[in-house]
Amino acid sequence: MKIVSGLVATVVVGSLVLVGCGSDDEFGPAPDLSAAHERFDRPDGTFNGANAKGVIESGSKGTSGLDFTGRSSDSSGSGTKPKSGGLKLADADSDDSPFQCDALLSGQQTGSCACPSGGSMNYAMSGGQGDSLIRIRLDRCAMDDTVIDGHQYMSMRTNNGAYTMLFVIDATVTSEGRSERVQLQSRFTDGETELAVHVDDGWVVVSIKRDAAGGGVTYSVRDRNGTSTCVFEGGENGRGQCTSSNGETFSW
């Protein structure tokens, strides 16, 4: 079953000037974006050996296949920057190119686009260059055999050329006859994608760091006590080991 937690929509506002807003009823109750940012800025949960396996698996599932930012190399080859008006539905195993929404590309404040295999995506934008918000309603939006129904909010902040994108997603993804509820809070900033994961006493933040040479993968987990670096050790049970910033090591 190809259900990936990031299998919702990538909508990149880039240089669009966003004004106006749409109906709260259509787009669902607005999430507390300030509280969501707070979870990433100051995680309040505890990461330890008891919850490490679940946290790492959630982080891996949530960030693999996430293409929320619509990143593309700029013409100078000096890095990445947001594209304007792109939208993509894809799972981690898919190389499908984005489909484009004409209304969004033209800068319309609100609009609706047909999804490739049926259903629709409605959106409404508000704010301006420095602080913008896009709200999305996916109504049985289908690509091939995958159908998505739910809501996504994306907040984008820019400051002196730097940008932060926050995604809050609540959707049901159906693929190969099975459905999964997807509830995600993800943030892209400074070239890094992070995922907020709920644990017993609060929230921790997970990011994946890949070796530039194509080697191993490490997981960085920030909690109330600092940062831990984790690696998988392999095996059928997905065993791994973490080392915290204070030197403590634990396995799962």
N, C-alpha and C positions, 0 to 999 in steps of 0.2 A: 504494500500500500504506500503510495507516494504522497504522504501527508507531511508537509514540512511546516513548522510553526510560522515561518516567514512568508507563507504562500498567500499573501493577501494582495496588496497593490503597492507599487512604487510610484509615487507621484512626486515629481520634483518641480518646485516652483521657480528655482533659479532667479532669473532677473525679472520675473513677472511682478507688477505692482498689483497687490491684492486689496480690493475694496468691496464692501458689502458683505452680506451674510445670508444664510438660508434658514429654513425652518428647523427648529430644534427637534420637533416631532419626527421628521424624516430621518435626521442624522443621529438620533438617540441622545441620551443625556450627556452633556458636555463633561468630560473628565476634569479633575482638578490638575491642571498642567503644572502649577507651582509645586504641588505635593509630589508629582511624578519627577520633576527635576530634582527635588530635595532627596529623593531616594537614590539618585545617582551621585549627587554632590556629597551627601552625608549618609551613607548606608548605616542602618541601626541594628542589623541582625548579627548573629554570631555564626561564623563558619568554623566547623570542626570535623573531627573524624566521623561523627555520627551522621552528619548530613552531607558530607563531601560528595559521595557517589551521586546522590540525587541532584545536588546543585550543579555538578560538572555535566551530568547528562542533560539537564535542562538548558544549560548554557550552550552545549554543543548542538542540541536540537534547535534551539532558538536562533543561533547565529549562523549555522550552516544554511546556505541558500538565501539568507537575507540579502536583498539587493535594494533596500529601502532608499538609499541615497541616490541611485541612478548615476553613480560616479562614472566619469569618462575622462580619458587623458586629454589635456588641453593641447592646442596645436603646437605649443612650444616644447611639449614633452616634459615640462617641469613639474608635473604633478597631476592632481585631479581637481575637478571643480564641478558644481552642480550643473546639470543640463536643465533647460526650461521646457516644461510641458511633457516630459516623457512619462509613460505609464507601462509597468511590466507586471505580468502574472507569470511566475515561473517557480518550479521547485528545484531542489538542489541538483537533480539529475538532468535538468533541461537546459538546452542552449538556445531555446527559442528567442528570437529577437523581440523587442518590445512592440506592442501595438500602440498606436497613437490616437489620442482623442482630439479631434479637430477643434472642439469648443475650448478645451483647455489650452491647446497650442495657440489659439487666437487671443487668449487672455480674457475670455469671458468670465465674469464673476461667478456665475453658476452655470451648470450644464449637465447634460446626460449623454453617455456614450454607450453604444452596443458593445458587449463583450464578444470575443472571437467566436465562441461556440454557443452563444445564447445568453440571455439575461442582460443586465445593464449595470453601469456604474454612474451614480449621480454624485455631484460634488458642489461645494460652496466654499468660496474663499473670502477671507477678511484680513484686514491689517495692511501693512505697508512693507517697504523694502527691509526695514530693520527688524520687524517682528510681525510675522505673518502666520496665518492658520488656515489649513485646508481640512474640511470635513467631508468624509466619503461614506456613501451608502452603497454597498455591494448587494444587489438584488439578484440572487441566483446567477451570479456572474461566472461564466464557464469558459474554460480553455481546455480543449480536448475533453478528457474524461474527468476533469476536476471542476467542482462547482463550489463557489464561495458565497456565503450569505452572512452579512453582518456590517460592522461599522469600523472605520479607522479615522483617527484624528492625527494630523501631523502639524507640529509647530516648528517653525524655522526662525532662528534668530541669527542676525549677522552683526558683526562689530569689527570695523576696520579690515574688512576682507575675510575675516574668520567666520565660520558658520557652525551652528549647532542644530541638528534635526532631532526632534523627539517624536516617537511614534507610540500611540496607544491604540491597541487593536483588540476588538472583541468580535469574533466571527466563528462560524461553523464551516469547516472544510470537508467536503465529501469527495472521496476518490476511491475507485475500485469497489464501490458498494458499501464503504464504511465511512462514518463521520467522526470528526474530532472537533471539540471546542478549543478554539485558539484564543488565549488571553495573554497578550504580550505588552511589555513596556520596554522599548528599545531606544537607544540614543546613539547618534553618530556625531562625533566631534573630534576635531584635530586628526582626522584620518583613521579613527578607531570606532568600531561598533561595539557597544556594550549592551548587556541584557540584565534587567532587574529580576531577581529570583526571590520569591518569598520563602522564608524559613520560619521556624517556630516563634522566634522572638523579634521578627522584623524582616528587613530586606538586605540582601547582599547583591553585589554587582559583579558580573562575569564578563570577561573578554577573552578572545582567543588570539594568541600570537603565533604566527607561522614563521618558520625559518625561511629567510629570504632565498636560501639555496634550494628550497623544496624539501628540506629535511623534516625534523620533528615538529610537533605542535605542543605548545604549553598553554595552560589556562591560568589567567590571573584573576584572583577573586579578592575583591575589597569588602571588608566588613567593618564593624565598629571598632575593632582592635588594630586594623592595619591591612596589609596586603599579603596574600599567600600565592605562591607559585606552584602549580600542580602539573604533573605529567602522568599519562597512562602508562602502565607497565604491561598491558596486554592481558591475554587470557580470556577464557570464556566468560568469566564473571566481571570483566571490565575493571580489573584492579588498577590502582594508581597510588601515587604518593604526593604529598603536599609539604611544602616548607613555608612557614610563616615568616613575616618580617622580623620577628624576635628570635628566629632560629629554631622554633619548635617544628618537629617533623611528625607527621601522622600519615597512616595508610588507610585504605579502604578496600 
